[in-house]
Amino acid sequence: MFNVDALLKSLPIMGLGMLGIFIVIGLIMLIIWILGKAFPAKKDKQDN
């Protein structure tokens, strides 16, 4: 049988878990962006 009360009690916990996942993904993206600005890729100049 489907327990609606258990579902409603678990929603805030699941919401916090999803929020944590998005925060971690955002931090990883921010760190990668900062590293990209700090150490830019070198462009090779080739004469044709």
PAFIRO-499124 format. One record per residue (C-alpha): residue number from 1; residue in three letters; x, y, z. Coordinates in Angstrom, 2 decimals. Layout:
# residues N
 pos code       x       y       z
 NUM  Ala       X       Y       Z
...
***
This chain:
# residues 48
 pos code       x       y       z
   1  Met    0.00    0.00    0.00
   2  Phe    1.20    3.53   -0.80
   3  Asn    2.06    5.52    2.32
   4  Val    1.46    9.21    1.62
   5  Asp    2.62   10.27    5.10
   6  Ala    6.03    8.64    4.61
   7  Leu    6.37   10.31    1.21
   8  Leu    5.60   13.74    2.63
   9  Lys    8.10   13.24    5.46
  10  Ser   10.84   12.18    3.04
  11  Leu   10.41   15.07    0.58
  12  Pro   12.45   17.62    2.60
  13  Ile   15.30   15.10    2.96
  14  Met   15.27   14.37   -0.78
  15  Gly   15.15   18.11   -1.50
  16  Leu   18.24   18.71    0.64
  17  Gly   20.03   15.90   -1.16
  18  Met   19.24   17.38   -4.57
  19  Leu   20.30   20.83   -3.37
  20  Gly   23.60   19.37   -2.19
  21  Ile   24.18   17.75   -5.58
  22  Phe   23.56   21.04   -7.41
  23  Ile   25.85   22.93   -5.01
  24  Val   28.68   20.43   -5.56
  25  Ile   28.25   20.54   -9.36
  26  Gly   28.26   24.35   -9.21
  27  Leu   31.46   24.37   -7.13
  28  Ile   33.19   22.00   -9.56
  29  Met   32.18   24.21  -12.49
  30  Leu   33.43   27.31  -10.65
  31  Ile   36.78   25.68   -9.85
  32  Ile   37.23   24.58  -13.47
  33  Trp   36.39   28.12  -14.69
  34  Ile   38.87   29.67  -12.24
  35  Leu   41.60   27.23  -13.28
  36  Gly   40.89   28.00  -16.93
  37  Lys   41.35   31.72  -16.26
  38  Ala   44.47   31.19  -14.14
  39  Phe   46.17   28.84  -16.62
  40  Pro   44.98   29.68  -20.14
  41  Ala   45.70   27.27  -22.96
  42  Lys   48.73   28.13  -25.07
  43  Lys   47.99   28.71  -28.75
  44  Asp   50.52   27.40  -31.24
  45  Lys   51.48   29.88  -33.95
  46  Gln   52.37   28.11  -37.16
  47  Asp   53.53   29.93  -40.29
  48  Asn   52.16   28.50  -43.52
***
